[in-house]
Structures are given as C-alpha cells and as structure tokens.
Amino acid sequence: MKIPFFNYSYEFKKNRKDYLKIFNNIGQRGAFILQSDLKKFEENIAKYLKVKYAIGVANGTDAIWLGLMASGIKENDEIIIPSHTYVATAAAIHMLKAKPILCECKVDGMMDEEDIIKRISKKTKAIMPVQLNGRCCDMDKIKKIAKGYKLKIFEDAAQAFGSKYKNKFAGTFGEFGTISLYPAKLLGCYGDGGILLTNSKKIASSVNQLRDHGRNDKGKVVSWGFNSRLDNLQAAILNYKLKNYKKDILFRRKVANYYNNKLINNKNLQLPPPPSLNKNFDVYQNYEIQAYKRNKLKVYLQRKGIRCLIQWNGDPIHNFSKLGFKNNSLKKTTKYFNNCLMLPMNTSVNFKQLKFICKEINNFYKKY
Ligand SMILES: *Cc1c(COP(=O)(O)O)cnc(C)c1O
C-alpha cells in the first residue's frame, strides 16, 4: 500500500470542476490584485477567528516580518522563540536586524515556559510562541510571563489556523498573529500565501500600507512599503476551501483519535494528546509522535510504502551553525529531535490506510 505523507493534487482533483469555474470567473473579470475576493476572504477570516483585522499577504514568513515591522521592532531588540520551529520564524526577526533568542521545547514539543524566563534580558521585547502542529501553547502561562516582564506577545500561528485555547483562536492572543497558507498547511492555497491577524488598528493600517508599496486606502503613497499582497485568485480559491474547513478539522481530529486508540498501548511511543474539547482544541496540522528507534522505524515504514517525515528535516534552529547558532546548546530540544516523527495527517488519508499504518508500526516493535 502506497501512502504519501501529503498528496498535493488530491484536493484539486476532487473538486476540479469547481476550481475551473473559479479560475474562469477570475480570468474573465481580470480580477487579479487587491480585488473583491481578497476583501471577502479577509472579512471571512476576521469573522471566523473573531479578530478585528485579517490582512492577506504573500506568505506566512512575510506576515511575521511585516507584523514585527509594524510593531516597531528594530535593531538589537531580542525576541524569544522556540528552537522547534521553522527557520522562517527566526529569519523574519533577523531581517530586521533584531535577534531571535532560542528556547527549549518541553517533552510535548511545545515552547518551554520555564526556559523562556531564563532567556529574558534587558533587550527582550517580546515572546513569540509557535502554535505548533495545530496546538496552542499554554497561553495563560505565557501571558503571565509577558505581563510580569512587560513583554509583548507575537504569535506564529502558521500551523494553527482554527486551533483554540480556552475558546480563543490561535493568532488572536498577542499584538499580532500570523497564519501560513502554504499548500500543505491546514488551509492551503495553490501557491504561497499568508495572513496577518491583529486587533490593533495601528498595526493593521501599517501592515496594509507595508504590503502595498506604502499606499493608504485611497491609493496615495504615505510611507515606505513593499509588495506582499495575497493574490486575488488565491483568495477566491481560499473562500471556496473555507466553506469545508470545519469539516476538514473534524476529519483531522478523527484521524488523531484513530491513531491514539490504536497506538496508545505501544510503550515505545509517546503520542500527542488526543482531541479534547477542554482547554485545547487541537486541529492537527501534524501528528508528531516520539518513537523509540525512530530512524529504523521510519525506514521500516518506508519499505512498506508509508511515508513519514521528521519535522524541519530533522534540524531545529539551534543546529544552524551557519546562521550563527551554537550546535547542541539546547539539550531538551536536541533530545526531542532524536525521537520525533510525523505520521501521515491530512484530509486525503482513509481509514484503511490508517489501519495499515498502525498495524505496521506495532509490527515493527514486535520484531525489535
Ligand atoms: C510554514 C511555517 C512558516 C512559514 O510560512 P510560509 O507561508 O511558508 O512562509 C513559519 N512558521 C512556521 C511554524 C511554519 O510552520
């Protein structure tokens, strides 16, 4: 049985006729840049996430970068981020000549609050939690630290569109939050895309200008800016996808539940928490387990046709010595990365495949 980690053409093939209609409609109207579909998408997102402003930008990395700029982050400011994140989180900070300060993850992979405190200095301006794998960090603890040390919170919610903590959506806790619309992300478009979320009118109007050559809503240039707009065609595709999004999340939660039921008794594995409706409402961008003999398990599954991935190609940020980070300085995160593995988690897997995956994982450990 061949089970890819992610099937990039599945969703298009499934709804091909509708997508051709959308493409036809946009093409006939010649509606490509800053048009009504983008405006509608931004309204849809703001309404869904219960946030004042949602702004479509070129990608999730730009969303962070523009948000930082709009928040006044400047040279030598320090921002604390987890090492278990994509290099993009750190790069957006670096590009403003500010400093990404790395902290550990806990045994569950989420940002370690106690380690955040150890990394705070006089130059620290903000904590940027990463809402990893579709799960929110312990936001009460992070908010408490931020308040105590007078720091801002910026949220990298690239992997957590629709995830909630105490009934509040990921991306809406701090000064601003960001979402990635990369194809393999929860809400993926057909190329690159991102969203900046904020309740601050000041940040919203600044990002609106920064993403569009410094122009205000009347088209007048009033500040320096860049070009980082979400394409109208992508927005039209996303408006269509958004209609099924709640169903998509429920399906992912069912998949997580299935994995949990079939693998929970395997003592060689540590699983993410099963779906709950209590403090965390998880949306499972990824299903990241920790596994004894992880590398051997991965090869074994690959031979059976099952593709699993190690997040960030196995490299947390503190491994990037070429970027100036010291190797192996974060022991807990290094340990986590020796064992972590992502099982197929998407809307194209079926339960026959899931049964096979779980059976083969359990078989592997019978042999070792
Ligand atoms: C995907 C991702 C990003 C970057 O988003 P792009 O849209 O690819 O630029 C940033 N942070 C995290 C945690 C991500 O998973």
Boltz pocket constraint, residues with backbone or C-beta under 6 A from the ligand:
constraints:
  - pocket:
      binder: B
      contacts: [[A, 59], [A, 60], [A, 61], [A, 62], [A, 85], [A, 86], [A, 88], [A, 89], [A, 130], [A, 156], [A, 158], [A, 159], [A, 179], [A, 180], [A, 181], [A, 182], [A, 192], [A, 193], [A, 194]]
      max_distance: 6.0
